[in-house]
Amino acid sequence: MTLNRRDFVASVGWSFLASAAARADAPKPAAAAGAENFSDWSEVRAQFDLSPEWLHFSQFYIVSHPRPVRAAIERYRRMLDANPFATVEHGMGFAAFLGQQSQDVAFPVRVQQAAAQYLGGRPDEVALTDSTTTGLALIYNGLTFTPGDEILTTTHDHYVHHEAIRLAAERNGASWRRIALYDAPEAAAAEQMVERLRGAIGARTRVVGLTWVHSGTGVKLPMRALTQAVAEANRNRGEHERVLVVLDAVHGFGNQDMPLAGLGVDFAAAGTHKWIFAPRGTGIIWAPEKNWALLRPTIPSFYSSEPFAAWEDGHPPQTPTRAAWVSPGGFKAYEHQWAMAEAFEFHRRIGRARIAARIAALNTQCKDALAAIPRVKVLTPRDAALSAGIICFEVQGRTPEETVQRLLERKVIASTSPYKVTHARLAPSLVNDERQVEAAVRAVREIA
Ligand SMILES: Cc1ncc(COP(=O)(O)O)c(C=O)c1O
C-alpha cells in the first residue's frame, strides 16, 4: 500500500511530530528574549557583530543581523537540524492544512502579524518574499495588462524595478515610459515632482511605478502628495481604468516614521534585509486587502491550503487571490524567513519614531559637515522631508569610484550607486554614532 502525504502524517501521528519539534528548543517569544535597554543607542549598536576595524556606512546595502535576529535564526536552525520534517510540517502549518491537530500559530503567520503591526496593515495583507526584486516581479507579472495599456515610471528607479516593468510589459503588449520627477537632485522640490507626475498620467496609464527613496540620488519622494495626485486622476475613471501605484519601498521601510500602509499606494514591495534588519534573503509585499484580487500568483504557494485543496479536487481556486497565495512556495531557508518576526520586534522595542529621528539626525549632521567642505557637493537634498538615510555626494576632480576607494583606504565603507550616472554614497544608520560620522566626514575632507 502506498501512503499519500495526508495519510502519512495521520499514520505517523501528529503528537509524535509535535513533541519531536518541541524537544528541539522551541523559539521563545522575542519580548522575553532580552533585557537590553534600547533607550541607549550604544546598546543598539552593540547588537551588531560588525567588524570594529571599519566604519560601516553601507548597512543599507545588505544587513548585518542584530543579536535577537541571530538568536532566532539559531533557534530555528537547531529545530530544523534536529527534525527537519516535523519542524517544517508543524512550523509551516502543513499539518493543519491536512486536517491534523496543529500547534498555535504557524511561523509564517507570526511573521505576517509582526510585519502588519509594524507597517500599519493587517496580517492577511502581507505576502512573504525573498527581496524587493522578487516582490516587484510578482506584482508587475501578476497584474493584468492589455495591449495599449501603459506603465508610467520614472528615470530614478533601480534596475530591478525597470526590468520587472519591461518584462511584464513585453509579455502583455503594454508600453512603458519614464519621466524625470526632478532634474538636479539637490534642487528637487515636492510641488514640482507632483506636477510632473500629474501632467504625465495619460488616458491609457494603468500603473504608476515609484520608489520611496532613490538609491541613486538619496531623494525621498513626497509619497502622500504623489498618491493624492493619482487619486485625483482616478476620480472620474471606472474601476478597470484605475491607475494603480506600485512602490519600491525598500529604502524608506525601516527608517521613516510613516507606516507603509499610510502612504496611499496600491502595492508596495520591500526587501527586509536592509533597513528592517531581518535575515538576508527576506522581503514582503504589502497591499490593501481589496487589491490582492487584482494579482494572479506567479509561483505556486505553500502558505495557504486553498490552492492546494483546489488542485487536489481538480479545479482552480474559486475565491479571488489572497496575499498568502502570492508568497512564493518551494522550501526555503526557513530559519531566515521565520526569524523575520524578531526584526520587526527589534524595531518595535527601539521605537519607529526614535529610529526615524536618529537616522535623520545622523544624516543631517553628515550632510551639513560634507557641504561645508570646499570641493565637495552634496547632491541629496538637505531637507529631511526630501531625504532619508542615503547621502549622495561628489568630490570635485575625483570619480565616485576613486572617492569610495580612498575612503576604503581610510577604513570607511562607502559605496557607489549602481546607476548610469553614479555617485559616491554614505548612509549613516543605527550602526553609527556621531563620532563615526565625524570620522567619515574627516576622511572625505582629506580626500577632497
Ligand atoms: C531602490 C532599490 N530597489 C531595489 C533594490 C534591490 O533590493 P533587493 O536586494 O531587496 O532585491 C535595491 C538594491 O539595493 C535598491 O537600491
The ligand as an SDF file (V2000), in Angstrom:
LIG
                    3D

 16 16  0  0  0  0  0  0  0  0999 V2000
   15.9600   51.2070   -4.8310 C   0  0  0  0  0  0  0  0  0  0  0  0
   16.3260   49.7690   -4.8040 C   0  0  0  0  0  0  0  0  0  0  0  0
   15.3980   48.8450   -5.1220 N   0  0  0  0  0  0  0  0  0  0  0  0
   15.6660   47.5280   -5.1130 C   0  0  0  0  0  0  0  0  0  0  0  0
   16.9040   47.0560   -4.7740 C   0  0  0  0  0  0  0  0  0  0  0  0
   17.1330   45.5690   -4.7510 C   0  0  0  0  0  0  0  0  0  0  0  0
   16.8080   45.1420   -3.4590 O   0  0  0  0  0  0  0  0  0  0  0  0
   16.7160   43.5940   -3.0880 P   0  0  0  0  0  0  0  0  0  0  0  0
   18.1030   43.1370   -2.8220 O   0  0  0  0  0  0  0  0  0  0  0  0
   15.8910   43.5590   -1.8160 O   0  0  0  0  0  0  0  0  0  0  0  0
   16.0750   42.8980   -4.1970 O   0  0  0  0  0  0  0  0  0  0  0  0
   17.9100   47.9660   -4.4460 C   0  0  0  0  0  0  0  0  0  0  0  0
   19.2670   47.4710   -4.1080 C   0  0  0  0  0  0  0  0  0  0  0  0
   19.8450   47.7320   -3.1360 O   0  0  0  0  0  0  0  0  0  0  0  0
   17.6150   49.3390   -4.4580 C   0  0  0  0  0  0  0  0  0  0  0  0
   18.5460   50.2590   -4.1430 O   0  0  0  0  0  0  0  0  0  0  0  0
  1  2  1  0
  2  3  1  0
  2 15  2  0
  3  4  2  0
  4  5  1  0
  5  6  1  0
  5 12  2  0
  6  7  1  0
  7  8  1  0
  8  9  2  0
  8 10  1  0
  8 11  1  0
 12 13  1  0
 12 15  1  0
 13 14  2  0
 15 16  1  0
M  END
$$$$
